[in-house]
Amino acid sequence: MDYFELEACIIGWAKEKRIFLESNPMKQSYKTLEEVTELINAIYDRDKNDIKDALGDIMVTLIIQAEMQGVNLEDCMTDVYKIISKRKGKMINGLFVKD
């Protein structure tokens, strides 16, 4: 299954679970934050399985959020890449800081 087929399956799953009917973008953003926190904990614990699980969960929450917002994630990534590919900056303490 390719990414776009998976995305369609995730949206279908979210519809079946009534997420679009009973949730909203703000609640979905809290779900994303919860999953990001799980990723941070998994990284801290150096648990590859939990890292993989958290990354997948984050992707699911982002796909649902995009659908709620009526935006296409591929378009979002394309648009932001056009910006970041030209960005100047430097690494400071292990983080990229834009000029």
C-alpha positions, 0 to 999 in steps of 0.5 A, a space after each residue: 500500500 502506498 502513502 496515499 492509499 494509507 492516507 485514504 484508509 486512515 481518513 476512512 477509519 476516522 470517519 468510522 470512529 466518528 472523529 470528524 463528527 464528534 471532535 474538532 481541530 483543537 481537540 485533534 491538536 491536543 491529540 497530536 501534542 499527546 503523541 509528540 510527548 510520547 515520542 519525546 519519552 520514547 526518544 529519551 528511553 531510546 526505545 525504537 519500537 515506541 519511537 516508531 509507534 509514536 511517529 505513526 500516531 503523529 502522522 495519523 493525527 496530522 492526516 486527520 487534522 489536515 482533513 478537518 482543515 480541508 488541506 492536502 498534506 502533500 501540498 503543505 509539505 511542498 509549500 514549506 519545502 519551497 521555503 525551507 530549501 532557501 532558508 539560511 541559518 546555522 546549527 546552534 547547540 544541535 538545533 538549526 536556527 534560521 537567520 
